[in-house]
């Protein structure tokens, strides 16, 4: 029986994830997922592609979202009261224009010291109203695209087998930063075909395959870059027709609700994989 084995949300885009046993799945994904984003002084988002040290920042947020704490080795922890209603400023994510509520100079100075480059922190404004693309329309905070990123254990198992054939070390699941991990599907990449899922009280609709980038070459524990794996191996058997390599799937939230580790994953609709 396929079940949820991991749930992780990422309060600050690009920073460390927060594993939980249960979570509230909102229209924009797991509660508080990617609701904050580190940006340059010009408002352009920071990413592990250029700033791998983001992964060493460990965020924590209260259940009601009113207080955010940031921690990093060698720095004093910083706790701030979240500004959820201030004036929004322009920000940029993958060239698209959005808005974000700046969280002030104190956290900006802290982030700039940790990352070594001038940085600021913004929060999704109440009127964000982002519409995500793919087969099932939805919304999300500052995620790359859709609200939920899901990977099966079988998919990672196959990748690690192929890495082993090349003499490379196996990779942990956190290298791919999913929100939901499913175990119990016997075939790798079943998520490519599972186009409607029920898990716990929530329901998800498939949007697209997850196109992978250089973030997969960043060790999430140390921030060290190591290449060319896993992109080299994935390119040998997971290259998409439109270019790039794909691993895991993205979903929109059709019905919000509570999700817990151990919940059965029921496929309500199957479809053909995009590749």
C-alpha positions, 0 to 999 in steps of 0.5 A, spaced: 500 500 500 503 506 497 503 511 503 506 518 505 513 517 508 515 524 509 512 531 509 517 537 508 515 544 508 520 550 506 518 556 509 524 560 506 525 559 499 532 556 498 533 555 505 533 548 509 526 544 510 522 543 516 520 535 516 513 534 520 509 528 521 503 532 519 501 538 516 495 542 513 495 542 505 492 549 503 491 551 496 498 554 496 501 547 498 503 545 505 502 551 510 507 556 510 511 553 504 515 558 500 511 563 503 518 567 504 524 569 499 531 572 500 532 577 494 537 581 492 537 589 494 534 589 487 528 584 488 531 578 484 530 572 488 536 568 491 537 561 489 542 555 491 544 555 484 548 561 485 548 562 493 548 555 495 549 557 503 542 558 503 541 551 505 545 552 511 539 557 514 534 553 518 528 557 518 522 555 523 515 559 523 510 559 529 503 555 527 500 561 526 505 564 522 506 570 526 514 569 528 519 567 524 526 564 527 532 563 522 538 559 525 545 558 522 552 555 525 556 561 527 551 566 528 546 568 533 539 566 532 534 571 529 527 571 531 522 576 528 515 578 528 512 577 521 510 583 517 504 580 513 500 587 511 505 592 510 507 595 503 509 590 498 515 592 493 516 589 486 520 582 486 522 578 481 522 570 480 525 567 474 524 573 470 516 574 472 514 580 476 511 579 483 510 583 490 513 581 497 512 585 503 519 587 506 521 584 513 525 589 515 533 591 516 534 587 522 533 580 518 536 583 512 543 585 515 543 578 518 542 574 511 547 579 508 552 577 513 550 569 513 550 569 505 556 574 504 552 578 499 547 584 500 540 580 501 533 582 504 527 578 506 520 578 503 513 575 505 508 573 500 502 579 500 495 577 502 493 579 495 498 574 491 493 571 487 498 567 483 496 562 478 500 556 476 501 553 470 500 545 467 495 540 466 491 543 473 491 550 474 493 552 481 496 557 486 503 557 490 507 562 494 514 563 492 515 555 489 518 555 482 511 553 480 506 548 482 504 548 490 506 541 491 512 537 489 512 529 490 517 524 489 516 516 490 522 512 494 522 507 488 524 513 483 530 515 488 531 507 488 532 507 481 536 513 480 541 510 486 542 504 482 544 507 476 549 512 480 552 506 483 553 503 476 557 509 474 561 508 481 557 514 484 555 515 491 547 514 492 543 521 494 539 522 499 532 524 498 533 531 500 537 533 494 531 534 490 527 538 496 520 534 495 514 536 499 511 529 499 515 522 499 511 516 497 513 509 498 509 503 496 509 504 489 513 498 486 514 502 479 519 508 479 516 514 476 509 512 478 508 519 480 509 521 472 502 517 471 498 519 477 494 524 475 489 525 481 491 523 488 487 523 495 492 523 501 489 524 508 483 529 507 486 532 501 486 531 494 492 533 488 491 534 481 497 533 477 500 539 473 507 537 470 514 533 471 519 537 475 525 539 471 531 539 475 537 544 475 544 545 478 540 545 485 540 537 485 548 538 485 548 542 492 549 537 498 543 540 503 547 538 509 554 542 507 552 547 501 558 543 497 557 543 490 558 536 487 557 535 479 556 532 474 551 528 478 545 527 478 544 531 472 549 526 468 545 520 470 538 523 469 540 525 462 541 518 460 534 516 461 530 522 464 531 527 458 524 530 457 522 531 449 522 539 451 529 539 453 532 538 460 531 532 465 525 531 469 525 527 476 519 527 480 512 531 479 508 537 481 501 538 483 496 543 484 491 542 490 484 540 488 482 539 496 485 542 502 486 538 508 490 535 513 495 530 511 500 525 515 505 521 515 502 514 514 496 516 510 494 512 504 495 515 497 490 513 493 490 514 485 483 516 483 486 518 475 491 515 471 494 518 465 500 518 460 506 520 462 509 527 458 515 524 456 
